[in-house]
Amino acid sequence: TAPTVLNGPGLGLAGATTLELEVDSFLPTDVIGIGALREAGYTVVTWDPRGEWRSEGVMHLNSPDLEGRDMSHIISYLATLPEVA
């Protein structure tokens, strides 16, 4: 098993999908990239928030009923995976 990092995008940005990046393409001096995290042994989960990029639905900012539920579903799914700690 490996520790897991939830790597959510900033508002209006797509979830990261380039696995080789050592630093974040949008904030290269502030955020470690998926590649560096995976190389360090982490499981990395990215997503497109509701209503943005490849995600369906309508965007709702800071909504515990929608965004909160979406995150809860991501965490519940991760809990079913044997490789996630």
Distance bins in CASP14 RR format, pairs under 12 A and 6 or more apart:
PFRMAT RR
TARGET T0000
AUTHOR 0000-0000-0000
RMODE 2
METHOD distances of the structure
MODEL  1
1 41 0 0 0 0 0 1 0 0 0 0 0
1 42 0 0 0 0 0 1 0 0 0 0 0
1 43 0 0 0 0 1 0 0 0 0 0 0
1 78 0 0 0 0 0 1 0 0 0 0 0
1 79 0 0 0 0 0 1 0 0 0 0 0
1 81 0 0 0 0 1 0 0 0 0 0 0
1 82 1 0 0 1 0 0 0 0 0 0 0
1 83 1 0 1 0 0 0 0 0 0 0 0
1 84 1 0 0 1 0 0 0 0 0 0 0
1 85 1 1 0 0 0 0 0 0 0 0 0
2 37 0 0 0 0 0 1 0 0 0 0 0
2 38 0 0 0 0 1 0 0 0 0 0 0
2 39 0 0 0 0 0 1 0 0 0 0 0
2 40 0 0 0 0 1 0 0 0 0 0 0
2 41 1 0 1 0 0 0 0 0 0 0 0
2 42 1 0 1 0 0 0 0 0 0 0 0
2 43 1 0 1 0 0 0 0 0 0 0 0
2 44 0 0 0 0 1 0 0 0 0 0 0
2 45 0 0 0 0 0 1 0 0 0 0 0
2 78 0 0 0 0 0 1 0 0 0 0 0
2 81 0 0 0 0 0 1 0 0 0 0 0
2 82 0 0 0 0 0 1 0 0 0 0 0
2 83 1 0 0 1 0 0 0 0 0 0 0
2 84 1 0 0 1 0 0 0 0 0 0 0
2 85 1 0 1 0 0 0 0 0 0 0 0
3 37 0 0 0 0 1 0 0 0 0 0 0
3 38 0 0 0 0 0 1 0 0 0 0 0
3 40 0 0 0 0 1 0 0 0 0 0 0
3 41 1 0 0 1 0 0 0 0 0 0 0
3 42 1 0 1 0 0 0 0 0 0 0 0
3 43 1 0 0 1 0 0 0 0 0 0 0
3 44 0 0 0 0 0 1 0 0 0 0 0
3 45 0 0 0 0 0 1 0 0 0 0 0
3 78 0 0 0 0 0 1 0 0 0 0 0
3 83 0 0 0 0 0 1 0 0 0 0 0
3 84 0 0 0 0 1 0 0 0 0 0 0
3 85 1 0 1 0 0 0 0 0 0 0 0
4 37 0 0 0 0 1 0 0 0 0 0 0
4 38 0 0 0 0 0 1 0 0 0 0 0
4 41 0 0 0 0 0 1 0 0 0 0 0
4 42 1 0 0 1 0 0 0 0 0 0 0
4 43 1 0 1 0 0 0 0 0 0 0 0
4 44 1 0 0 1 0 0 0 0 0 0 0
4 45 1 0 0 1 0 0 0 0 0 0 0
4 46 0 0 0 0 0 1 0 0 0 0 0
4 74 0 0 0 0 0 1 0 0 0 0 0
4 75 0 0 0 0 1 0 0 0 0 0 0
4 77 0 0 0 0 0 1 0 0 0 0 0
4 78 1 0 0 1 0 0 0 0 0 0 0
4 79 0 0 0 0 0 1 0 0 0 0 0
4 81 0 0 0 0 1 0 0 0 0 0 0
4 83 0 0 0 0 1 0 0 0 0 0 0
4 84 1 0 1 0 0 0 0 0 0 0 0
4 85 1 0 0 1 0 0 0 0 0 0 0
5 16 0 0 0 0 0 1 0 0 0 0 0
5 31 0 0 0 0 0 1 0 0 0 0 0
5 32 0 0 0 0 1 0 0 0 0 0 0
5 33 0 0 0 0 1 0 0 0 0 0 0
5 34 0 0 0 0 1 0 0 0 0 0 0
5 35 0 0 0 0 0 1 0 0 0 0 0
5 36 0 0 0 0 0 1 0 0 0 0 0
5 37 1 0 1 0 0 0 0 0 0 0 0
5 38 0 0 0 0 1 0 0 0 0 0 0
5 40 0 0 0 0 1 0 0 0 0 0 0
5 41 0 0 0 0 1 0 0 0 0 0 0
5 42 1 0 1 0 0 0 0 0 0 0 0
5 43 1 0 0 1 0 0 0 0 0 0 0
5 44 1 0 1 0 0 0 0 0 0 0 0
5 45 1 0 0 1 0 0 0 0 0 0 0
5 46 0 0 0 0 1 0 0 0 0 0 0
5 78 0 0 0 0 0 1 0 0 0 0 0
5 84 0 0 0 0 0 1 0 0 0 0 0
5 85 0 0 0 0 0 1 0 0 0 0 0
6 15 0 0 0 0 0 1 0 0 0 0 0
6 16 0 0 0 0 0 1 0 0 0 0 0
6 34 0 0 0 0 0 1 0 0 0 0 0
6 37 0 0 0 0 0 1 0 0 0 0 0
6 42 0 0 0 0 0 1 0 0 0 0 0
6 43 0 0 0 0 1 0 0 0 0 0 0
6 44 0 0 0 0 1 0 0 0 0 0 0
6 45 1 0 1 0 0 0 0 0 0 0 0
6 46 0 0 0 0 1 0 0 0 0 0 0
6 47 0 0 0 0 1 0 0 0 0 0 0
6 70 0 0 0 0 0 1 0 0 0 0 0
6 71 1 0 0 1 0 0 0 0 0 0 0
6 72 0 0 0 0 0 1 0 0 0 0 0
6 74 1 0 0 1 0 0 0 0 0 0 0
6 75 0 0 0 0 1 0 0 0 0 0 0
6 77 0 0 0 0 0 1 0 0 0 0 0
6 78 0 0 0 0 1 0 0 0 0 0 0
6 84 0 0 0 0 0 1 0 0 0 0 0
7 13 0 0 0 0 0 1 0 0 0 0 0
7 14 0 0 0 0 0 1 0 0 0 0 0
7 15 1 0 0 1 0 0 0 0 0 0 0
7 16 1 0 1 0 0 0 0 0 0 0 0
7 17 0 0 0 0 0 1 0 0 0 0 0
7 18 0 0 0 0 0 1 0 0 0 0 0
7 19 0 0 0 0 0 1 0 0 0 0 0
7 21 0 0 0 0 0 1 0 0 0 0 0
7 24 0 0 0 0 1 0 0 0 0 0 0
7 26 0 0 0 0 0 1 0 0 0 0 0
7 27 0 0 0 0 0 1 0 0 0 0 0
7 31 0 0 0 0 1 0 0 0 0 0 0
7 32 0 0 0 0 1 0 0 0 0 0 0
7 33 1 0 0 1 0 0 0 0 0 0 0
7 34 1 0 0 1 0 0 0 0 0 0 0
7 35 0 0 0 0 0 1 0 0 0 0 0
7 36 0 0 0 0 0 1 0 0 0 0 0
7 37 1 0 0 1 0 0 0 0 0 0 0
7 38 0 0 0 0 0 1 0 0 0 0 0
7 42 0 0 0 0 1 0 0 0 0 0 0
7 43 0 0 0 0 0 1 0 0 0 0 0
7 44 1 0 1 0 0 0 0 0 0 0 0
7 45 1 0 0 1 0 0 0 0 0 0 0
7 46 1 0 1 0 0 0 0 0 0 0 0
7 47 0 0 0 0 1 0 0 0 0 0 0
7 48 0 0 0 0 0 1 0 0 0 0 0
7 74 0 0 0 0 0 1 0 0 0 0 0
8 14 0 0 0 0 0 1 0 0 0 0 0
8 15 1 0 0 1 0 0 0 0 0 0 0
8 16 1 0 0 1 0 0 0 0 0 0 0
8 17 0 0 0 0 0 1 0 0 0 0 0
8 24 0 0 0 0 0 1 0 0 0 0 0
8 26 0 0 0 0 0 1 0 0 0 0 0
8 31 0 0 0 0 0 1 0 0 0 0 0
8 33 0 0 0 0 0 1 0 0 0 0 0
8 34 0 0 0 0 0 1 0 0 0 0 0
8 44 0 0 0 0 1 0 0 0 0 0 0
8 45 0 0 0 0 1 0 0 0 0 0 0
8 46 1 0 0 1 0 0 0 0 0 0 0
8 47 1 0 0 1 0 0 0 0 0 0 0
8 48 0 0 0 0 1 0 0 0 0 0 0
8 49 1 0 0 1 0 0 0 0 0 0 0
8 52 0 0 0 0 0 1 0 0 0 0 0
8 53 0 0 0 0 0 1 0 0 0 0 0
8 55 0 0 0 0 0 1 0 0 0 0 0
8 67 0 0 0 0 0 1 0 0 0 0 0
8 70 0 0 0 0 0 1 0 0 0 0 0
8 71 0 0 0 0 1 0 0 0 0 0 0
8 74 0 0 0 0 1 0 0 0 0 0 0
9 15 1 0 1 0 0 0 0 0 0 0 0
9 16 1 0 0 1 0 0 0 0 0 0 0
9 17 0 0 0 0 0 1 0 0 0 0 0
9 24 0 0 0 0 1 0 0 0 0 0 0
9 25 0 0 0 0 0 1 0 0 0 0 0
9 26 0 0 0 0 1 0 0 0 0 0 0
9 27 0 0 0 0 0 1 0 0 0 0 0
9 31 0 0 0 0 0 1 0 0 0 0 0
9 34 0 0 0 0 0 1 0 0 0 0 0
9 45 0 0 0 0 0 1 0 0 0 0 0
9 46 1 0 0 1 0 0 0 0 0 0 0
9 47 1 0 0 1 0 0 0 0 0 0 0
9 48 1 0 0 1 0 0 0 0 0 0 0
9 49 1 0 0 1 0 0 0 0 0 0 0
9 52 1 0 0 1 0 0 0 0 0 0 0
9 53 0 0 0 0 1 0 0 0 0 0 0
9 54 0 0 0 0 0 1 0 0 0 0 0
9 55 0 0 0 0 0 1 0 0 0 0 0
10 16 0 0 0 0 0 1 0 0 0 0 0
10 24 0 0 0 0 0 1 0 0 0 0 0
10 26 1 0 0 1 0 0 0 0 0 0 0
10 27 0 0 0 0 1 0 0 0 0 0 0
10 30 0 0 0 0 0 1 0 0 0 0 0
10 31 0 0 0 0 0 1 0 0 0 0 0
10 46 0 0 0 0 0 1 0 0 0 0 0
10 47 0 0 0 0 0 1 0 0 0 0 0
10 48 0 0 0 0 0 1 0 0 0 0 0
10 49 0 0 0 0 1 0 0 0 0 0 0
10 52 0 0 0 0 1 0 0 0 0 0 0
10 53 0 0 0 0 0 1 0 0 0 0 0
10 61 0 0 0 0 0 1 0 0 0 0 0
11 26 0 0 0 0 0 1 0 0 0 0 0
11 48 0 0 0 0 0 1 0 0 0 0 0
11 49 0 0 0 0 1 0 0 0 0 0 0
11 51 0 0 0 0 0 1 0 0 0 0 0
11 52 0 0 0 0 1 0 0 0 0 0 0
11 53 0 0 0 0 0 1 0 0 0 0 0
11 59 0 0 0 0 1 0 0 0 0 0 0
11 61 1 0 0 1 0 0 0 0 0 0 0
11 62 0 0 0 0 0 1 0 0 0 0 0
11 67 0 0 0 0 0 1 0 0 0 0 0
12 26 0 0 0 0 0 1 0 0 0 0 0
12 48 0 0 0 0 1 0 0 0 0 0 0
12 49 0 0 0 0 1 0 0 0 0 0 0
12 50 0 0 0 0 0 1 0 0 0 0 0
12 51 0 0 0 0 1 0 0 0 0 0 0
12 52 1 0 1 0 0 0 0 0 0 0 0
12 53 1 0 0 1 0 0 0 0 0 0 0
12 55 0 0 0 0 0 1 0 0 0 0 0
12 59 0 0 0 0 1 0 0 0 0 0 0
12 61 0 0 0 0 0 1 0 0 0 0 0
13 24 0 0 0 0 1 0 0 0 0 0 0
13 25 0 0 0 0 1 0 0 0 0 0 0
13 26 1 0 0 1 0 0 0 0 0 0 0
13 27 0 0 0 0 1 0 0 0 0 0 0
13 31 0 0 0 0 0 1 0 0 0 0 0
13 46 0 0 0 0 0 1 0 0 0 0 0
13 47 0 0 0 0 0 1 0 0 0 0 0
13 48 0 0 0 0 1 0 0 0 0 0 0
13 49 0 0 0 0 1 0 0 0 0 0 0
13 52 0 0 0 0 1 0 0 0 0 0 0
13 53 0 0 0 0 1 0 0 0 0 0 0
14 25 0 0 0 0 0 1 0 0 0 0 0
14 26 0 0 0 0 1 0 0 0 0 0 0
14 46 0 0 0 0 1 0 0 0 0 0 0
14 47 0 0 0 0 1 0 0 0 0 0 0
14 48 1 0 1 0 0 0 0 0 0 0 0
14 49 0 0 0 0 1 0 0 0 0 0 0
14 51 0 0 0 0 0 1 0 0 0 0 0
14 52 1 0 0 1 0 0 0 0 0 0 0
14 53 1 0 1 0 0 0 0 0 0 0 0
14 54 1 0 0 1 0 0 0 0 0 0 0
14 55 0 0 0 0 1 0 0 0 0 0 0
15 21 0 0 0 0 0 1 0 0 0 0 0
15 24 0 0 0 0 0 1 0 0 0 0 0
15 25 0 0 0 0 0 1 0 0 0 0 0
15 26 0 0 0 0 0 1 0 0 0 0 0
15 33 0 0 0 0 0 1 0 0 0 0 0
15 34 0 0 0 0 1 0 0 0 0 0 0
15 44 0 0 0 0 0 1 0 0 0 0 0
15 45 0 0 0 0 0 1 0 0 0 0 0
15 46 1 0 1 0 0 0 0 0 0 0 0
15 47 1 0 0 1 0 0 0 0 0 0 0
15 48 1 0 1 0 0 0 0 0 0 0 0
15 49 0 0 0 0 1 0 0 0 0 0 0
15 52 0 0 0 0 1 0 0 0 0 0 0
15 53 1 0 0 1 0 0 0 0 0 0 0
15 54 0 0 0 0 1 0 0 0 0 0 0
15 55 0 0 0 0 1 0 0 0 0 0 0
16 23 0 0 0 0 0 1 0 0 0 0 0
16 24 1 0 0 1 0 0 0 0 0 0 0
16 25 1 0 0 1 0 0 0 0 0 0 0
16 26 0 0 0 0 1 0 0 0 0 0 0
16 27 0 0 0 0 0 1 0 0 0 0 0
16 31 0 0 0 0 1 0 0 0 0 0 0
16 32 0 0 0 0 0 1 0 0 0 0 0
16 33 1 0 0 1 0 0 0 0 0 0 0
16 34 1 0 1 0 0 0 0 0 0 0 0
16 35 0 0 0 0 1 0 0 0 0 0 0
16 36 0 0 0 0 0 1 0 0 0 0 0
16 37 0 0 0 0 0 1 0 0 0 0 0
16 38 0 0 0 0 0 1 0 0 0 0 0
16 44 0 0 0 0 1 0 0 0 0 0 0
16 45 0 0 0 0 0 1 0 0 0 0 0
16 46 1 0 1 0 0 0 0 0 0 0 0
16 47 0 0 0 0 1 0 0 0 0 0 0
16 48 0 0 0 0 0 1 0 0 0 0 0
16 53 0 0 0 0 0 1 0 0 0 0 0
17 25 0 0 0 0 0 1 0 0 0 0 0
17 33 0 0 0 0 0 1 0 0 0 0 0
17 34 0 0 0 0 1 0 0 0 0 0 0
17 35 0 0 0 0 0 1 0 0 0 0 0
17 44 0 0 0 0 0 1 0 0 0 0 0
17 45 0 0 0 0 0 1 0 0 0 0 0
17 46 1 0 0 1 0 0 0 0 0 0 0
17 47 0 0 0 0 0 1 0 0 0 0 0
17 48 0 0 0 0 1 0 0 0 0 0 0
17 53 0 0 0 0 1 0 0 0 0 0 0
17 54 0 0 0 0 1 0 0 0 0 0 0
18 24 0 0 0 0 1 0 0 0 0 0 0
18 25 1 0 0 1 0 0 0 0 0 0 0
18 26 0 0 0 0 0 1 0 0 0 0 0
18 33 0 0 0 0 1 0 0 0 0 0 0
18 34 1 0 0 1 0 0 0 0 0 0 0
18 35 0 0 0 0 1 0 0 0 0 0 0
18 36 0 0 0 0 0 1 0 0 0 0 0
18 38 0 0 0 0 0 1 0 0 0 0 0
18 44 0 0 0 0 0 1 0 0 0 0 0
18 46 0 0 0 0 1 0 0 0 0 0 0
19 33 0 0 0 0 1 0 0 0 0 0 0
19 34 1 0 1 0 0 0 0 0 0 0 0
19 35 1 0 1 0 0 0 0 0 0 0 0
19 36 0 0 0 0 0 1 0 0 0 0 0
19 37 0 0 0 0 1 0 0 0 0 0 0
19 38 1 0 0 1 0 0 0 0 0 0 0
19 39 0 0 0 0 0 1 0 0 0 0 0
19 44 0 0 0 0 1 0 0 0 0 0 0
19 46 0 0 0 0 1 0 0 0 0 0 0
20 33 0 0 0 0 1 0 0 0 0 0 0
20 34 1 0 0 1 0 0 0 0 0 0 0
20 35 1 0 1 0 0 0 0 0 0 0 0
20 36 0 0 0 0 1 0 0 0 0 0 0
20 37 0 0 0 0 0 1 0 0 0 0 0
20 38 0 0 0 0 1 0 0 0 0 0 0
20 39 0 0 0 0 1 0 0 0 0 0 0
21 27 0 0 0 0 0 1 0 0 0 0 0
21 28 0 0 0 0 1 0 0 0 0 0 0
21 31 0 0 0 0 1 0 0 0 0 0 0
21 32 0 0 0 0 1 0 0 0 0 0 0
21 33 1 0 1 0 0 0 0 0 0 0 0
21 34 1 0 1 0 0 0 0 0 0 0 0
21 35 1 0 1 0 0 0 0 0 0 0 0
21 36 1 0 0 1 0 0 0 0 0 0 0
21 37 0 0 0 0 1 0 0 0 0 0 0
21 38 0 0 0 0 1 0 0 0 0 0 0
21 39 0 0 0 0 0 1 0 0 0 0 0
21 44 0 0 0 0 0 1 0 0 0 0 0
21 46 0 0 0 0 0 1 0 0 0 0 0
22 28 0 0 0 0 1 0 0 0 0 0 0
22 31 0 0 0 0 0 1 0 0 0 0 0
22 32 1 0 0 1 0 0 0 0 0 0 0
22 33 1 0 1 0 0 0 0 0 0 0 0
22 34 0 0 0 0 1 0 0 0 0 0 0
22 35 1 0 0 1 0 0 0 0 0 0 0
22 36 1 0 1 0 0 0 0 0 0 0 0
22 37 0 0 0 0 1 0 0 0 0 0 0
22 38 0 0 0 0 0 1 0 0 0 0 0
22 39 0 0 0 0 1 0 0 0 0 0 0
22 40 0 0 0 0 0 1 0 0 0 0 0
23 29 1 0 0 1 0 0 0 0 0 0 0
23 30 0 0 0 0 1 0 0 0 0 0 0
23 31 1 0 0 1 0 0 0 0 0 0 0
23 32 1 0 0 1 0 0 0 0 0 0 0
23 33 1 0 1 0 0 0 0 0 0 0 0
23 34 0 0 0 0 1 0 0 0 0 0 0
23 35 0 0 0 0 1 0 0 0 0 0 0
23 36 1 0 0 1 0 0 0 0 0 0 0
23 37 0 0 0 0 0 1 0 0 0 0 0
24 30 1 0 0 1 0 0 0 0 0 0 0
24 31 1 1 0 0 0 0 0 0 0 0 0
24 32 1 0 0 1 0 0 0 0 0 0 0
24 33 1 0 1 0 0 0 0 0 0 0 0
24 34 0 0 0 0 1 0 0 0 0 0 0
24 35 0 0 0 0 0 1 0 0 0 0 0
24 36 0 0 0 0 1 0 0 0 0 0 0
24 37 0 0 0 0 0 1 0 0 0 0 0
24 44 0 0 0 0 0 1 0 0 0 0 0
24 46 0 0 0 0 0 1 0 0 0 0 0
25 31 0 0 0 0 1 0 0 0 0 0 0
25 32 0 0 0 0 0 1 0 0 0 0 0
25 33 0 0 0 0 1 0 0 0 0 0 0
25 34 0 0 0 0 0 1 0 0 0 0 0
25 35 0 0 0 0 0 1 0 0 0 0 0
26 33 0 0 0 0 0 1 0 0 0 0 0
27 33 0 0 0 0 1 0 0 0 0 0 0
28 36 0 0 0 0 0 1 0 0 0 0 0
31 37 0 0 0 0 0 1 0 0 0 0 0
31 44 0 0 0 0 0 1 0 0 0 0 0
32 38 0 0 0 0 0 1 0 0 0 0 0
32 39 0 0 0 0 0 1 0 0 0 0 0
32 40 0 0 0 0 1 0 0 0 0 0 0
32 42 0 0 0 0 1 0 0 0 0 0 0
32 44 0 0 0 0 1 0 0 0 0 0 0
33 39 0 0 0 0 1 0 0 0 0 0 0
33 40 0 0 0 0 0 1 0 0 0 0 0
33 42 0 0 0 0 0 1 0 0 0 0 0
33 44 0 0 0 0 1 0 0 0 0 0 0
33 46 0 0 0 0 0 1 0 0 0 0 0
34 40 0 0 0 0 0 1 0 0 0 0 0
34 41 0 0 0 0 0 1 0 0 0 0 0
34 42 0 0 0 0 1 0 0 0 0 0 0
34 43 0 0 0 0 0 1 0 0 0 0 0
34 44 1 0 1 0 0 0 0 0 0 0 0
34 45 0 0 0 0 1 0 0 0 0 0 0
34 46 1 0 0 1 0 0 0 0 0 0 0
35 41 0 0 0 0 1 0 0 0 0 0 0
35 42 0 0 0 0 1 0 0 0 0 0 0
35 43 0 0 0 0 0 1 0 0 0 0 0
35 44 1 0 0 1 0 0 0 0 0 0 0
35 46 0 0 0 0 0 1 0 0 0 0 0
36 42 0 0 0 0 1 0 0 0 0 0 0
36 44 0 0 0 0 1 0 0 0 0 0 0
37 43 0 0 0 0 1 0 0 0 0 0 0
37 44 1 0 1 0 0 0 0 0 0 0 0
37 45 0 0 0 0 0 1 0 0 0 0 0
37 46 0 0 0 0 0 1 0 0 0 0 0
38 44 1 0 1 0 0 0 0 0 0 0 0
38 45 0 0 0 0 0 1 0 0 0 0 0
38 46 0 0 0 0 0 1 0 0 0 0 0
41 83 0 0 0 0 0 1 0 0 0 0 0
41 85 0 0 0 0 0 1 0 0 0 0 0
42 83 0 0 0 0 0 1 0 0 0 0 0
42 84 0 0 0 0 0 1 0 0 0 0 0
42 85 0 0 0 0 1 0 0 0 0 0 0
43 78 0 0 0 0 1 0 0 0 0 0 0
43 81 0 0 0 0 1 0 0 0 0 0 0
43 82 0 0 0 0 0 1 0 0 0 0 0
43 83 1 0 0 1 0 0 0 0 0 0 0
43 84 1 0 1 0 0 0 0 0 0 0 0
43 85 1 0 0 1 0 0 0 0 0 0 0
44 78 0 0 0 0 0 1 0 0 0 0 0
44 83 0 0 0 0 0 1 0 0 0 0 0
44 84 0 0 0 0 0 1 0 0 0 0 0
45 71 0 0 0 0 0 1 0 0 0 0 0
45 73 0 0 0 0 0 1 0 0 0 0 0
45 74 1 0 0 1 0 0 0 0 0 0 0
45 75 0 0 0 0 1 0 0 0 0 0 0
45 77 0 0 0 0 1 0 0 0 0 0 0
45 78 1 0 0 1 0 0 0 0 0 0 0
45 79 0 0 0 0 0 1 0 0 0 0 0
45 81 0 0 0 0 1 0 0 0 0 0 0
45 83 0 0 0 0 0 1 0 0 0 0 0
45 84 0 0 0 0 1 0 0 0 0 0 0
46 53 0 0 0 0 0 1 0 0 0 0 0
46 54 0 0 0 0 0 1 0 0 0 0 0
46 55 0 0 0 0 0 1 0 0 0 0 0
46 74 0 0 0 0 0 1 0 0 0 0 0
47 53 0 0 0 0 1 0 0 0 0 0 0
47 54 0 0 0 0 1 0 0 0 0 0 0
47 55 1 0 0 1 0 0 0 0 0 0 0
47 67 0 0 0 0 0 1 0 0 0 0 0
47 70 1 0 0 1 0 0 0 0 0 0 0
47 71 0 0 0 0 1 0 0 0 0 0 0
47 73 0 0 0 0 0 1 0 0 0 0 0
47 74 1 0 0 1 0 0 0 0 0 0 0
47 75 0 0 0 0 0 1 0 0 0 0 0
47 77 0 0 0 0 0 1 0 0 0 0 0
47 78 0 0 0 0 0 1 0 0 0 0 0
48 54 1 0 1 0 0 0 0 0 0 0 0
48 55 1 1 0 0 0 0 0 0 0 0 0
48 56 0 0 0 0 1 0 0 0 0 0 0
48 57 0 0 0 0 0 1 0 0 0 0 0
48 59 0 0 0 0 0 1 0 0 0 0 0
48 70 0 0 0 0 0 1 0 0 0 0 0
48 74 0 0 0 0 0 1 0 0 0 0 0
49 55 1 0 0 1 0 0 0 0 0 0 0
49 56 0 0 0 0 0 1 0 0 0 0 0
49 57 0 0 0 0 1 0 0 0 0 0 0
49 58 0 0 0 0 0 1 0 0 0 0 0
49 59 1 0 0 1 0 0 0 0 0 0 0
49 60 0 0 0 0 1 0 0 0 0 0 0
49 61 0 0 0 0 1 0 0 0 0 0 0
49 62 0 0 0 0 0 1 0 0 0 0 0
49 63 0 0 0 0 0 1 0 0 0 0 0
49 66 0 0 0 0 1 0 0 0 0 0 0
49 67 1 0 0 1 0 0 0 0 0 0 0
49 68 0 0 0 0 0 1 0 0 0 0 0
49 70 1 0 0 1 0 0 0 0 0 0 0
49 71 0 0 0 0 1 0 0 0 0 0 0
49 74 0 0 0 0 0 1 0 0 0 0 0
50 56 1 0 0 1 0 0 0 0 0 0 0
50 57 1 0 1 0 0 0 0 0 0 0 0
50 58 1 0 0 1 0 0 0 0 0 0 0
50 59 1 0 1 0 0 0 0 0 0 0 0
50 60 1 0 0 1 0 0 0 0 0 0 0
50 61 0 0 0 0 0 1 0 0 0 0 0
50 62 0 0 0 0 0 1 0 0 0 0 0
50 63 0 0 0 0 1 0 0 0 0 0 0
50 65 0 0 0 0 0 1 0 0 0 0 0
50 66 1 0 0 1 0 0 0 0 0 0 0
50 67 1 0 0 1 0 0 0 0 0 0 0
50 68 0 0 0 0 1 0 0 0 0 0 0
50 69 0 0 0 0 1 0 0 0 0 0 0
50 70 1 0 1 0 0 0 0 0 0 0 0
50 71 0 0 0 0 0 1 0 0 0 0 0
50 73 0 0 0 0 0 1 0 0 0 0 0
50 74 0 0 0 0 0 1 0 0 0 0 0
51 57 1 0 1 0 0 0 0 0 0 0 0
51 58 1 0 1 0 0 0 0 0 0 0 0
51 59 1 0 1 0 0 0 0 0 0 0 0
51 60 0 0 0 0 1 0 0 0 0 0 0
51 61 0 0 0 0 0 1 0 0 0 0 0
51 63 0 0 0 0 0 1 0 0 0 0 0
51 66 0 0 0 0 1 0 0 0 0 0 0
51 67 0 0 0 0 0 1 0 0 0 0 0
51 70 0 0 0 0 0 1 0 0 0 0 0
52 58 0 0 0 0 0 1 0 0 0 0 0
52 59 1 0 1 0 0 0 0 0 0 0 0
52 60 0 0 0 0 0 1 0 0 0 0 0
52 61 0 0 0 0 0 1 0 0 0 0 0
52 67 0 0 0 0 0 1 0 0 0 0 0
52 70 0 0 0 0 0 1 0 0 0 0 0
53 59 0 0 0 0 0 1 0 0 0 0 0
55 66 0 0 0 0 0 1 0 0 0 0 0
55 67 0 0 0 0 0 1 0 0 0 0 0
55 70 0 0 0 0 1 0 0 0 0 0 0
55 74 0 0 0 0 0 1 0 0 0 0 0
56 70 0 0 0 0 0 1 0 0 0 0 0
57 66 0 0 0 0 1 0 0 0 0 0 0
57 67 0 0 0 0 0 1 0 0 0 0 0
57 70 0 0 0 0 0 1 0 0 0 0 0
58 66 0 0 0 0 1 0 0 0 0 0 0
58 67 0 0 0 0 0 1 0 0 0 0 0
59 66 0 0 0 0 1 0 0 0 0 0 0
59 67 0 0 0 0 1 0 0 0 0 0 0
59 70 0 0 0 0 0 1 0 0 0 0 0
60 66 1 0 1 0 0 0 0 0 0 0 0
60 67 1 0 0 1 0 0 0 0 0 0 0
60 68 0 0 0 0 1 0 0 0 0 0 0
60 69 0 0 0 0 0 1 0 0 0 0 0
60 70 0 0 0 0 1 0 0 0 0 0 0
61 67 1 0 0 1 0 0 0 0 0 0 0
61 68 0 0 0 0 0 1 0 0 0 0 0
62 68 0 0 0 0 1 0 0 0 0 0 0
62 71 0 0 0 0 0 1 0 0 0 0 0
63 69 0 0 0 0 1 0 0 0 0 0 0
63 70 0 0 0 0 1 0 0 0 0 0 0
63 71 0 0 0 0 0 1 0 0 0 0 0
64 70 0 0 0 0 0 1 0 0 0 0 0
64 71 0 0 0 0 1 0 0 0 0 0 0
64 72 0 0 0 0 1 0 0 0 0 0 0
65 71 0 0 0 0 0 1 0 0 0 0 0
65 72 0 0 0 0 0 1 0 0 0 0 0
66 72 0 0 0 0 0 1 0 0 0 0 0
66 73 0 0 0 0 0 1 0 0 0 0 0
67 73 0 0 0 0 0 1 0 0 0 0 0
67 74 0 0 0 0 0 1 0 0 0 0 0
68 74 0 0 0 0 1 0 0 0 0 0 0
68 75 0 0 0 0 1 0 0 0 0 0 0
68 76 0 0 0 0 0 1 0 0 0 0 0
69 75 0 0 0 0 0 1 0 0 0 0 0
69 76 0 0 0 0 0 1 0 0 0 0 0
70 76 0 0 0 0 0 1 0 0 0 0 0
70 77 0 0 0 0 0 1 0 0 0 0 0
71 77 0 0 0 0 0 1 0 0 0 0 0
71 78 0 0 0 0 0 1 0 0 0 0 0
72 78 0 0 0 0 0 1 0 0 0 0 0
72 79 0 0 0 0 0 1 0 0 0 0 0
73 79 0 0 0 0 0 1 0 0 0 0 0
73 80 0 0 0 0 0 1 0 0 0 0 0
74 80 0 0 0 0 0 1 0 0 0 0 0
74 81 0 0 0 0 0 1 0 0 0 0 0
74 84 0 0 0 0 0 1 0 0 0 0 0
75 81 0 0 0 0 0 1 0 0 0 0 0
75 84 0 0 0 0 1 0 0 0 0 0 0
76 84 0 0 0 0 0 1 0 0 0 0 0
77 84 0 0 0 0 1 0 0 0 0 0 0
78 84 1 0 1 0 0 0 0 0 0 0 0
78 85 0 0 0 0 1 0 0 0 0 0 0
79 85 0 0 0 0 0 1 0 0 0 0 0
END
